């Protein structure tokens, strides 16, 4: 049978070869009538003797041969005394072993399971089983049946079985009842079920098209969905129109649903920035808190030391430099302000300013913490400043909250950071909710320096923080404009500023660190990129592949990241004897691969490579290397710059190959060498901001491969998608 083709098999479980109790991932041997079949998938509690009807696809495992990957599973209780005994003797029900199973079957025959579920007190007639033990065994079996029924429900509705364990952890024994009563609960950012899928399920179950539950769920979905487009709120009229188009209900009927959400507090409506804005409750809270706190900090100036000028002179002498006027102004402003902005493009001396501010704070006896939104950005910041820097998440310390069952930040208003000052780099990447968390963790007298390049792409999450702060005029700051002589000799720096001014940089003979290779055919461009990474740059310039990052504006097409990753993996890290690998969907993860985490996962545990410390949370954009593929235990181990994480099968959807990544994913990172694929694509991706961001990711070498006409269009396309945010307006109101 062809790999990937959907097929159907049924049979009886012979043996369970592997089962992960945390996520339900199971490998079992199924007697399908024509010999044993290895079936893999989410089947919590599967045990010998029970019947399975499985729909899925055949796949070939490098170590274990042909397997059947289950997409949906219908489970049938064991029938007949032999099957019932095998099921109970397998240990499927806690507290029942082979001896007890034999006595139960001898006493009740094929009805042993019915007695266990419906009349467990009858088990007391068996020698050695007390009433307390009998009731405990029955309760355990009923819990197991609850999981079974939940799996059957998900399978019947073509919903991933991988959701069974997260749903069970969230809702416990009532998971199935909760989802039946409101299928729209599946439309959760963490669960990942499409609204259309949950909506179809609800309608199939008899919900009316204009039912208030459906209308309210659709309104909340539109507000949540648009967070990924950067919107903190939606204008009321746009929200109603989008929701009407989504579910085919007249806008007039949606008004009552919106009013119900507002009355319950799930949404908040407020006139803001000339719009009648509708917010999700937590986003309204985040935006108003950030505006309030930053406004207070901006009004809270600090008294600079009397000898400030002499201090700055000593810092200059100690660093062996002389500050330009704007740099000196920035260092002085840090002494006078509780919050300030430090912005500028490449080569304008932001790092020099930061070192000066750090030295000044040290002279003033202040304990300073350095932070950035991503691990790569934090690592680079620490290297540039000569001291340790943290991701914002790590600085705030994620921890498990047993009350909500979610990860929260350890540091907040009740337990603030000890730091006297915090410096945040790459602020353009920080969204409104992360800024709220950071501000909540600062003591009332803590200083805050926000550093960034306002011409970079905005954050992936909601808000347009750095731009809003700058345009509000409410936060004191310095924008560095002068390009220093050493940087001015770099064609990378020159080209970035030319693009930012709307000028196409010279593509021929630009300099020693910037080259353009004209390839108008995308297939030819992709082939050239692979040759550069795998051969030409390592051989001619001594730059190994692991120090080269390929970027593309798009994921699709011949020169998009998906196709480039497949080609680069084959060239840079081909299969080899003894090199473990694992297929997941269309991807193959192989030992030695460069991979990226593509969503925030606050629950995952990591350990330091040296084993001395551990923590929780791997975040969207973190890049690591696959260091081990353990097919026997179904685990892939990834090293994220010293943080080691074990990925079980249900987590592999969070990983992608990262030999090539989109420009958006490269924000906050810097690479020794960057190769940019500049081929045709969607106009919304071929923008000046994307090109500028790509260029500024390169530290020593930039090579653009593609069509010069595409580059010209990118430079000319300064279209920026509007983001509905009220922060600038709130700050300007004072």
MOGI-V655576 format. One record per helix or strand of 3 or more residues. SS is the DSSP state (H for helix, E for strand). FROM is the first residue (numbers start at 1). TO is the last residue. If there is no record, write none. Layout:
# MOGI-V655576
ss=SS from=FROM to=TO
ss=SS from=FROM to=TO
This chain:
# MOGI-V655576
ss=E from=6 to=19
ss=E from=25 to=31
ss=E from=36 to=42
ss=E from=51 to=61
ss=E from=65 to=76
ss=H from=81 to=89
ss=H from=98 to=118
ss=H from=120 to=125
ss=H from=131 to=156
ss=H from=163 to=181
ss=H from=183 to=186
ss=H from=195 to=204
ss=H from=212 to=229
ss=E from=233 to=235
ss=H from=236 to=247
ss=H from=251 to=264
ss=E from=267 to=272
ss=E from=275 to=280
ss=H from=281 to=299
ss=H from=308 to=319
ss=H from=325 to=336
ss=E from=339 to=344
ss=H from=350 to=363
ss=E from=368 to=372
ss=H from=375 to=385
ss=E from=389 to=391
ss=H from=392 to=396
ss=E from=398 to=401
ss=E from=406 to=409
ss=E from=421 to=425
ss=H from=427 to=429
ss=H from=432 to=440
ss=E from=447 to=452
ss=H from=465 to=472
ss=E from=477 to=480
ss=H from=485 to=488
ss=H from=491 to=500
ss=E from=514 to=518
ss=H from=522 to=541
ss=H from=545 to=547
ss=E from=548 to=552
ss=H from=561 to=572
ss=E from=581 to=584
ss=E from=587 to=590
ss=E from=594 to=597
ss=E from=601 to=608
ss=E from=614 to=618
ss=E from=623 to=630
ss=E from=635 to=640
ss=E from=643 to=648
ss=H from=649 to=654
ss=E from=655 to=657
ss=E from=660 to=662
ss=H from=664 to=666
ss=E from=671 to=678
ss=H from=688 to=695
ss=E from=698 to=706
ss=H from=708 to=716
ss=H from=727 to=733
